[in-house]
């Protein structure tokens, strides 16, 4: 069995609550609920390894007037079981099939040698690493979340702030033990960065 996914961890629950979502646990699965005046509520179940019992979940959704739910199970979920569960759930609440999570959750075994890991990269990724080395790109760990927010906003254009909303809260909850910021410098100018959890 794979380890618990980040989105079902207690630290992630703290982050979701900092964004003003409620966390309700049903059969050991964290359900995130956001209430809106008039409209009712929206719920999310993210990266769960199991599905909550509908007899226990449905009363919770009714209590918080949830009209739509997004369910994104862990990739190991049995798809036949998941489809059956969704069919039953969709009789009671609108099922949102638009994913809320980026597809950049990566699990990488770091025990092989650096050379072995590098050989498993796609050709485009190996070329990017070689180009970074050729141009003396420097990668440094940082504790400055504002530097990361600034470069992400700059790289995504006019609506860049949308991609970084709440990232400072995420950093404050996970850092320094469970998070790291890596910034890429060309000379002394920041040209890229990422947040690892």
C-alpha positions in Angstrom: 0.0 0.0 0.0 1.3 3.4 -0.9 1.8 6.1 1.8 -1.0 8.5 2.5 -1.3 11.2 -0.1 -0.6 14.8 0.8 -4.2 15.9 0.3 -5.4 13.5 3.0 -2.7 14.6 5.6 -3.4 16.7 8.7 -1.1 19.5 7.5 -3.1 19.8 4.2 -6.3 20.0 6.3 -4.8 22.9 8.2 -4.0 24.6 4.8 -7.5 24.0 3.5 -8.9 25.5 6.7 -6.6 28.5 6.3 -8.3 29.0 2.9 -11.7 29.1 4.7 -12.8 25.6 3.8 -14.3 23.2 6.4 -12.8 19.7 6.8 -15.2 16.9 7.7 -13.9 13.4 8.1 -16.1 10.5 6.9 -14.8 6.9 7.3 -11.3 8.3 7.6 -11.5 10.3 4.4 -11.2 14.1 4.6 -14.0 15.9 2.8 -13.4 19.6 2.1 -16.5 21.8 2.1 -16.9 25.4 1.1 -20.2 27.1 1.9 -21.5 30.0 -0.2 -24.5 32.2 0.6 -27.6 31.4 -1.4 -25.9 28.8 -3.7 -25.1 26.3 -1.0 -21.9 24.3 -0.7 -19.2 22.8 -2.8 -17.3 19.7 -1.6 -14.0 18.1 -2.7 -12.5 14.7 -1.9 -8.9 14.7 -3.1 -6.5 11.8 -3.5 -8.2 9.4 -1.1 -7.2 5.8 -1.2 -10.7 4.7 -0.3 -14.2 5.9 -0.8 -16.4 7.0 2.1 -19.6 5.0 2.8 -22.4 6.9 1.0 -24.8 6.3 3.9 -22.5 8.3 6.1 -21.4 10.9 3.4 -24.8 11.9 2.1 -26.2 13.1 5.5 -23.0 15.3 5.8 -23.6 16.8 2.3 -27.2 17.5 3.1 -26.3 19.1 6.4 -24.0 21.6 4.7 -26.3 22.0 1.7 -23.7 20.8 -0.8 -25.0 20.9 -4.3 -21.8 19.9 -6.2 -18.9 17.6 -5.3 -15.6 17.0 -7.0 -14.0 13.6 -6.3 -10.4 12.9 -7.4 -9.3 9.6 -5.9 -5.7 8.3 -5.6 -4.5 6.8 -8.9 -4.5 3.3 -7.3 -8.3 3.4 -6.9 -10.2 0.5 -8.5 -11.9 2.3 -11.4 -14.9 -0.1 -11.7 -15.6 0.4 -8.0 -15.1 4.2 -8.4 -17.5 4.5 -11.3 -20.2 2.5 -9.5 -19.8 4.7 -6.4 -20.0 7.9 -8.6 -23.2 6.7 -10.3 -24.9 6.2 -6.9 -23.6 9.6 -5.6 -24.7 11.5 -8.7 -28.3 10.6 -8.0 -28.1 12.8 -4.9 -25.6 15.6 -5.8 -24.1 17.1 -8.9 -20.7 15.4 -9.6 -18.1 17.8 -10.9 -15.6 16.0 -13.1 -13.3 19.0 -13.6 -10.1 18.3 -11.6 -9.1 20.8 -8.9 -5.6 19.4 -8.5 -2.7 19.9 -10.9 -1.3 16.8 -12.5 2.1 17.4 -11.1 2.0 15.1 -8.1 5.2 13.0 -8.7 6.6 10.1 -6.8 10.3 9.6 -7.6 12.5 6.9 -6.1 15.6 8.7 -5.1 17.6 5.7 -4.0 19.2 4.9 -7.5 22.3 6.9 -8.5 21.9 10.3 -10.0 23.0 8.9 -13.4 20.3 6.2 -13.3 17.6 8.8 -12.4 18.9 11.1 -15.2 18.7 8.3 -17.8 15.0 7.8 -16.9 14.2 11.5 -17.8 12.6 12.1 -21.2 14.9 13.4 -23.9 13.4 16.9 -23.5 14.1 17.0 -19.7 17.7 15.8 -20.2 18.2 18.5 -22.8 16.8 21.1 -20.4 19.2 20.0 -17.7 22.1 20.2 -20.1 21.1 23.7 -21.2 20.8 24.8 -17.6 24.3 23.5 -16.9 25.7 25.1 -20.0 24.2 28.5 -19.0 25.5 28.2 -15.4 22.0 28.2 -14.0 22.3 28.1 -10.2 19.7 26.3 -8.1 19.5 27.4 -4.5 17.2 26.5 -1.6 15.3 29.5 -0.2 13.0 30.3 2.6 11.6 33.4 0.9 8.1 32.6 -0.3 7.6 36.1 -1.7 10.5 35.5 -4.2 8.7 32.4 -5.5 5.4 34.2 -5.6 6.9 37.1 -7.6 8.6 34.8 -10.2 5.5 32.6 -10.6 3.3 35.7 -11.1 5.7 37.2 -13.6 5.9 34.0 -15.6 2.1 33.5 -15.9 1.3 37.0 -17.0 -1.6 39.3 -16.1 -3.6 36.7 -14.1 -0.5 35.2 -12.4 -1.8 36.0 -9.0 -4.5 33.4 -9.4 -1.9 30.6 -9.5 -0.2 31.8 -6.3 -3.3 32.6 -4.2 -2.9 30.9 -0.8 0.7 29.6 -1.6 2.0 31.8 1.3 -0.4 30.0 3.7 0.7 26.6 2.3 4.4 27.6 3.0 3.6 28.8 6.5 2.0 25.5 7.4 4.4 23.1 5.8 7.8 24.9 6.2 10.4 24.3 7.2 10.1 20.6 8.0 7.8 19.5 5.2 8.5 22.0 2.4 11.3 23.5 0.4 11.6 26.3 -2.1 14.1 26.0 -4.9 14.9 29.1 -6.9 16.8 29.2 -10.2 19.2 32.1 -10.7 20.9 33.4 -13.9 23.7 35.6 -12.7 21.9 37.2 -9.7 18.4 37.3 -11.3 15.7 34.8 -10.3 14.4 33.1 -13.5 12.4 30.3 -12.0 11.4 28.4 -8.9 9.2 25.7 -7.4 7.7 24.7 -4.0 8.3 21.1 -3.0 6.1 19.5 -0.3 
